[in-house]
Amino acid sequence: FFFFFYPYDDFYYSINAKNEIIITGHSLFCSSILDIPSTIEGKIVTTIGKDAFEDCDSLKITIPNSVTTIGEEAFEYCDSLTSITIPNDATSIGSHAFSGCSSLESIIISDSVTNIGDNAFHGCTSLESVTIGNGVTSIGYYAFSGCDSLTSITIPDSVTSIGNSAFNYCDSLTSITVDEGNTAYSSDENGVLFNKDK
């Protein structure tokens, strides 16, 4: 089975078996501002593929609401990204998807997302604001590790799994608040995270 890659503006795409668009890679010179369309030639854009925009260090991007999957390392080391809103229909953020985005200051993760992959936001040293949607059930290993500027975070009641070292080396993190309805985790008045099983 062969994939064909088609050019569109400053990126390439392929078409999967469901006749949906997967963004597969970028041109040699990444655009500084890129709006990915929700459809290309009548086909819905559903996936930002693995490594699609890795190392695009001048990139600022808008992800359409049609996207359901953000692949592994999709935006790794995109040093100029300052904010990201995860689309309303997205369900998964792949491992290392935004790792090393050193200028990223804020993230809004929609309620549709269920999984935040391992190292998804590792090393986002400027990250100050994270909104985790109420549909997230799993936060992967080292997901937010090395986010030096993050001072507080709220864990919704939907989260049942937090990987080891998910908030490791977050030197400014002084408060973790867990929703009272969470059955797996809790936090105390000092903002310390506890596993209810222990």
N, C-alpha and C positions, 0 to 999 in steps of 0.2 A: 504494500500500500504506500503510495507516494503522496507527499504534500507538495503543493505548488505555492510559491510565495509571490504575492502581487504587491507592487509599489502603490502607495497612496500618500500624497504630501511627503512628509519626512519620516514615514515608517512603512513597514511591510506587514502584510497580513496573509493568513491562509483561511481556508473554509473547511470546517469539520464535517463529519458525517451527518450532522443535523442541519446542515446548510447555514451554520452560524459562523460569524467572523471571530477569529483569534488574532489579536495583534501580536506579531511574532518578533519584531525587531525594529531598530531605528536605522536611519541613514547614517552615512559616515559623519555628517555634521548635524548634530541634534539642533532642532529649533529651540529658541529661548522660550517661546510661548507656543503651546500646542493644545488645541481643543480637539479631542478625539470625538468623532461623530457617533451617534447611537446606531446609525445604519450606514452601510456602504453598499451601493448598488442594490438596495432593497433588502439586504440581509442584515440581521441584528448583530451588533457587536456585543459579545457576551464575555470575552476573556481577554485579559492582559496577560500574555504568556510569559514563560520563564525567561528571565534576563532581557525582557523586551526593551527596556530603557536604562539598563544598567550603565552607570558611569556617564550619564548625560548631565554633566556638572553645571550646565546653564539652564536646565529645563524647569519650566513652570507649566503645570498641566491641569486640565479639567477632565475628569473621568465621567463619562455619561452614566446615567442611571440604569442603562441597559446592561451594564457589566455586572456579572454575578460572581466572577472569580478573578482574583488578583494573584498571579502566579509567583512562584519562588523567585526571589531576587529581581522582581520586575522593575523596581525603582532603586535598587541598591546603589549607594554612593551618588545619588542625585543631589549634589551639594547646594543647589540654589532653591530647592523646594522649601517654602516657608510654611505652607499649610496644605492640608489634605482633608477632603470630605469623602469618606467611603460611600459609594452609591447606595441608594435605598434598597436595591434588590441584591446587593452583594451578599454572599453567604460565607465566603472564605478569604482570608488574607494569608498568603503563602509564607513559608519560612524565609527570613531575610528580605521580605518584600520591600521594606523601606530602611533596611539596615544601613547605617553610616550616612544617613541624610542629615548632615551636621547643621544645616540651617533651619530644619523643620521645627516650628514653634508650637503648632497646634494640630490636633487630629480629632475629627469627629467620626466615630465608628457607628454606623447605623444599626438600628434594632434588628435588621435582617441577618447580620453577620453572626454566625455561631462559633466560628473558630478563628483565633488569632494564632498564627503559626509560630514555631520556635524562632527566636531571634528576629521577629518581625520588625521591631523598631529598635533593635540593639544599636547602641552608639549614636543615638540621635541626641547629641549633647546640648542642643538649644531647646529641646522640647519642654514646654512649660505647662501646656494644657492638653489633657486627654479626656475625651468623653467616650466611655465604653457603653455601647448600646445594650438594651435590656434583653436581647436575644443571645448574647454571647454566653456559651457554656464552657468554653475551654480557652485558657491563656497558656501558651506554650512556654517551654524552657527558654530562659533568658529573653523573653519577649520584649521587655523594656529595660534590660540591663544596660548600664552605662549611660542612662539618660540623666546627666548631671544636673540639669536645670529643673527637673520635675520635683515639685514640692508636695503635692498631694494627689491622691487618686481615689475614685469611688468605684467599688466593686458591686455590680448589680446582683440581685437575688438569683439571677439565672445561672451564674457561674458555679460549676460543680468541680472544675479541675483547674488548678494553677500549677504550672510546671516549676521544677526546681530553679531557683535563682532568677525567677521572672523579673524581680526588681533589684537584682544584685548591682552593686556599685552605682546606685542612684543616690549620690552623696547629699543631695538637698532634700530628699524625700523624708518628710517628718510626720506625715499623716496618711494612713490608709483607712478609708471608711467603707465598711461593708454594710450593704442593705440589711435591715433587720430580718427580712424574710428569707435570707440566704440560709439553706439547710446544711451547707458544707463548711462555710467559713464565718468568722466573726471578727470584730475588732473591738479594742477597749477604748477607754477615754483618752488614752495616750496615742491613739492611732496605730496600734500594733496589730498586725494580722495574725489570726489564730486559725488552725484547722480544728473543726469541732470534733474530729475523730480522735484527737490527741489531748 
